Amino acid sequence: MKGSQFSQPLMEFSGACSGCGETPYIKLVTQLFGDRMLVANATGCSSIWGGSAPNMPYTVNDKGQGPAWANSLFEDNAEYGYGMRLSLNATMQYLVDAVNELLALDIPDDVKAPLAEWLESKDDGEKSKAAAEKVLAVLDRDIGPEGNRLLCEIACRKDYLVKKSVWIFGGDGWAYDIGFGGLDHVLASGEDVNVLVLDTEVYSNTGGQSSKATQTAAIAKFAASGKKVKKKDLGRIAMTYGYVYVAQVGMGADKNQLMKALREAEAYKGPSLVIAYSPCIAHGIAAGMGKTQEQTKKAVEAGYWHLYRYNPELADEGKNPFILDSKEPKADFKEYLMGEVRYSSLKKEFPETADELFEKAERDAKQRYEIYKQLAEMGKQPVKAEA
């Protein structure tokens, strides 16, 4: 989005590792939506650098607006954010009822107009900001006992006039493994929540254990001789619902695609899932942690990580909802693997099986890309699923 990087980040000075692949994504999300965000953060790296007392990297703008952040457990963070959404729904319904009652009264047109405008724009982030300002300007008007009572009810909940953006943050250990059941439940609910998975492909905060996001051949705790099975395709699982917005992104590979995905996910009136490739110090990047963005670009060019967007709204337009943003891989897959200790150490420690696992890792990656190509080439009139 043009001009986005001139917006004030509402996440700053984190205590994350130097070069952390997670923090750039969250910094960007706060630049886009931070003044109206509610965040449920799973336990993990993002909760440690995001909220270890007395440090708090989240901040406010000059109006005192910023992310409302809270941390939950590994196993229930999605449900925690879901509860935030349901609470907002109840408060919003109260506001809508109060506004409708006011509009039914005999009140001045210059009071009625901003209230009617707010009803029309309450589900749009930017439009609701403008409408909220107009409503705030009439809350102190004297329009009779019943009207004044309703204006007072609205004034007590004025912070909710601007559409709130609910985000659920967490790593792959939470989303792919321990919290997957809850995540699946929340995505299936059809509620308007945005899930950002910071995929480091390993349990980073607890010491580098293998997760279901860990790729074939990677060495990690509980996979000391290299992981033997392929990475779980979380995005494709979510797509099977048909009414969940899904995107897989990599900041260093394609910033424009990342911006489109975040904007589309937040605007989508339903659940969204954005899976973000996040290089980690546990990967042992040979070029150093100052090159994590370049490493993400290499991952996409080698076909190790794929970029796509699945937008159910496109089906309403008679279009294929799946867009494959990755081009055909052009870099050497094994050369990319050898740039990280989690793979190169396999060759040293287990030379008799390393090449076989590297070949399997490449086959798995090519198979994923072929599946995505098939999805992208589907008919132009797909059936849209209803929540």
N, C-alpha and C positions, 0 to 999 in steps of 0.2 A: 504494500500500500504506500503510495507516494506520501512522503512527509512523516511516516510513522516513527522514524528514528529521531525526530525532533520532539516527540512526545516524552514527557518525563517518565522514567522508569519508576515504578512504585515498589521495586525490589532492588536493594542496593547493598553493597558491602557484606556479602554473605561469607560464612565461614567454611565454604566448600573447598575441596582440594583445588590447587592451581590448575586451570585448564578444564575444570569439570564440564562435562557435556550436558549436564542438566540445567544449570543456571541460565544459560542464554535463552532457552525456551520460556522459562518462567518470567524472566525479565521482559521478554517480548509480549507475553500474554498480559502482563501488568501495564505495559505501554498502551495496549489496545483496549483493555477492559477494566483496568485496575481500580478506577474510581467507583465502580459499581459491582465489584466482585465479592462473592462469598467462596471461601476455599475450605474444603475438607481434605486434609493431607494425611495419607497413610504413613505409619511409622516406617522409617527407612532413612536413606541419606537426605532426601529432601525435607524430612521433618527435623533432622539433626541440624543441618546448616540453616534450616528455615525457622527454627524456633527454640534454640537452646538458651535458657535463661542465663544471664540477663540480656543476651543478644537477640535482636529481632530485625532481620534485614528488610521486612516489609515496612513501608512508610506511607505517608499521606501527601497529597498535593496542597497547594496554597489555600484550598477551600476546606481542608481537613478531611478530604475523602480519600479512601484507600481500601485495599483488600481487607475483609474481615476473615481472619485465618484461625483455624483450629485443627488440632492433631488428634487422630484416632489410632486405632490398632491396625495391625496387618490384616486381621480377619474380617473386620467390619467397616472399613473406611467407605466403601461404596454405599452401604446402607446409611452411614453417618451423613454423607452428602445428600442422599435421597431424603433423609429427614429434614434437612435444611430446605430442600425444594418443596416438600409438602407443607412445611411451616409457612414458607413464602406464599404458597398457593392459598392457604387459609387467610392470611393477612390481605392478600390481593382481592380475594372474594369479598372480604369485609369492606374494602375501599370501593369496589365496584358497586356493591349494594348501596353504600352511602351516597355515591355519586348519582346512581339511578333514582334514588329517593329524592335527591335535590332537584334533579331535572324534571321530576313529576310535579314539583311545587311551582307556584306562581312567583318566580324570581326574575330579577333583571336579566336582560339578554347579555349584558357584558359580564355577568357571572356565569350564565348558562353556557356561553360559547367556549370558554377555556375548559370547562368540565366535559363538554361533549367532545372536544378535540382530544382530551386526555384518554377518554374511553376508546377512541379510534386508534390511538398510537401507543397504548400502554404496553404492548407486546414487542415493541421495536426499541432497541437500546437508545439510539441517537434521537429518534423522534420523541420518545418519552421524556428525554431531558428537556427539550424545548417546551413541550406541553406542560411539564411539571412546573417550570418557571412561571408560566401564565397562571396556573392554578394557585401557586403560592402567593401571587400578587392579589388574589381576591379572598384569601382566607380570613382576613380581618374585617370584611364587609359586614354591615348590619342589614340582614335580610329577613328579620323576624325571628321569633322564638324557635320554631321548628327548624328553619333554615340555619340559624346560628348554631343550634345543637349539632346538626350534621356537619357544618363547616368545622366545628371543634373536633368532631370525631376524625375528620380527614386530617386536620392539623396534628393530631396526636400520632398519626401514622405517615407524616409527610415524607419521611426518609424512604418510604416504599413507593412513592410516586414514579421514581425512575426505575425502569426494569432492572432487576438484579440478575447478574450472570453467575450461575452456580457452577463451580469447577471442582473436580475431584482429582487430586494429584496423587501419584504414587509410582513406585518402580515396578520392574517386571516380577520381582519376588512376590509382590502383592497381587498384581493384576493377572499374571499367568498361573500363579500357584496358590498361595495361602488364601487370598481374597477372591479367587476366581468365581466361586459359587455366588458370593454376594454381588460381584460385578455383573455377572450374567443376569441375576435377578433384577438389578437396577436397570440395565439396558433393556430388558424385556418389558419393563413397566411402561415404557413409552413416555415417561416424564422428561421435561426439558432440563437435562443436566449435561454438562460437558466433562468428559473424562480425558485427562492427559496422562498417558503412560510414558514414563521416562525409562526407556529400554536400554539398560546397560548390559543385558544378556548374562547377568550374574547377580547373586546376592551381594551387592557391593558393601553395604554398611556392616554386615555381620561377618565379613571376612573372606568373601569370595567363593561362596558355595554355588554349585551348579543349580540352575533353575530350568523350567521348561522353555525359557527363552534362550537358553544357551545353545549355540550352534554345534552341529556335528564337528568332532575333532578337537574342540576347545578343551584345554586343561583347566580344571577348577576343582575345588574341594568336592568330594563325592563323585568326581570324574577325573581322578588323578592320571588315568591312562588315556584320556581323551574321551569326550562324550560319544557314545555309540549310536544314538538315535537323533533324528532331526528336530529342529526347533518347531515348537507349536505355532500354528498360524492363527494368532488371536484375532486379527482383523477379518480373516475369511470366515471364522466362526461367527463373529458379530454380524457380518453381512447376510448370513442366512435368515435373519429376522426380516430383512427387507425394509424395515422402517428405522434402522439405526444408521446415522451418518458415520462413515468410517474413513480415516485417512492414515496413511503411513508417510512420514516426513523425515527429512534429514537437512538440517539448517545449512551446513557447509556445502551440500550438493546442489540445492535449488531453493534459494530464499523466496523467490516469487511463488513457487508451489506451496511452501510453508505458509506464507501469508494468506494465500487463497484458502488453504485448508482451515486455518484458524478462524478466518472470517466466516467461511461457510458453516463451519461447525457451530460457532456461537449463534449465528443467525437462524440455524435450523430449529424449527419448533418441535423438538423431540430429543431423544438421547443422541449424543455424539461421542465418538471414540477416536482420539488422535494418538497414534503410536509414534514416538519420537526417538530416533536413534541417538544414543547418548554415550559417546566414548568415555571410558572410565580409566582411572589410574590402575585398576586391577587388570586391564588389558595388556599392560606392558608395551605401550606404543613406542617403537624404536626411535621414531623421530622426536619423541618428547611430548609432554602434555601441552606444550604451546602450539601444537599442530593438530589439535583435535578436529577443527573444522575441515582442514585439508584431508584428514583421515576419513571423515564422513563422505567427502566427495569421492575419494578413492573407493570406498565401500560400494557406492552406487555405480561408479564406472566399471567396477569389476563384476557387478551383478551379485554382490554379496548382500546388499540391502536394496529394496525396491520401493519406489515412490508411486503412490496411487491415491485416488479419491473415489469414494462411493457415496453418491448423493441421491437419496431416494426421490428428491423433488424433481430430478431430471426425468424420471419415469412419467410424471404428470405431463411433461411436454412431449412425450412420445420419443424420448431419447434413452440411450443406454445409460444407466446410472453409474456405471463403472468407467473411470478414466485412468488409464495407465500413463503416469507422467515420466516414468523411467524409459530411457532409450535402450536399445540393444547394448549389452555389455561390450566394452571395447578394451578393457584393461585385463591383464593376466590375473586370474583368480588366485592361484597359488602364491604369486608374488605379493599380492595383498595380504594373504594369511601370514607370510613370513615376516611381515612388518610389525607383527605383534607377538610378544613373548608367550601369550596363552596358546599360540599355535606353534611357533618356532621351537619351543621347549619340547614339544611332543616328538619332534625329529631327533632330538638329542637323547631324550629319556627312553623312548620306545621306537627306535628306528625300524624295527621289524613290522610294525603295524601303522606307522605314521602315514606312509604314502597311500595306503589303502583307505584310511580315514579321510585324508585330504581329498582323494578322488570322490569319495562318497559325499563329502561336504559340497563339492562343486556340482555333483549330480543333483543333490537336494536343491541347491540354489537355482539351477537351470530348470528343474521341474516346477519350482514355485513361479518362476518367470513365465514359463509356458502356460501355466494355469491362468495367470493374470492376463496374458495375451488373449487367451480364449475368452475370458470374461469381457475384455475390451472389444472383442469382435462379435459379441452377441448381437442378436437382432435389434432393430431400432425400436421395437414396440414391446418392451418387456412388461410383465405384469407387476404392478406395484402391490406390495403387501400392505394391509391395514393393521394398525396397532390394535 
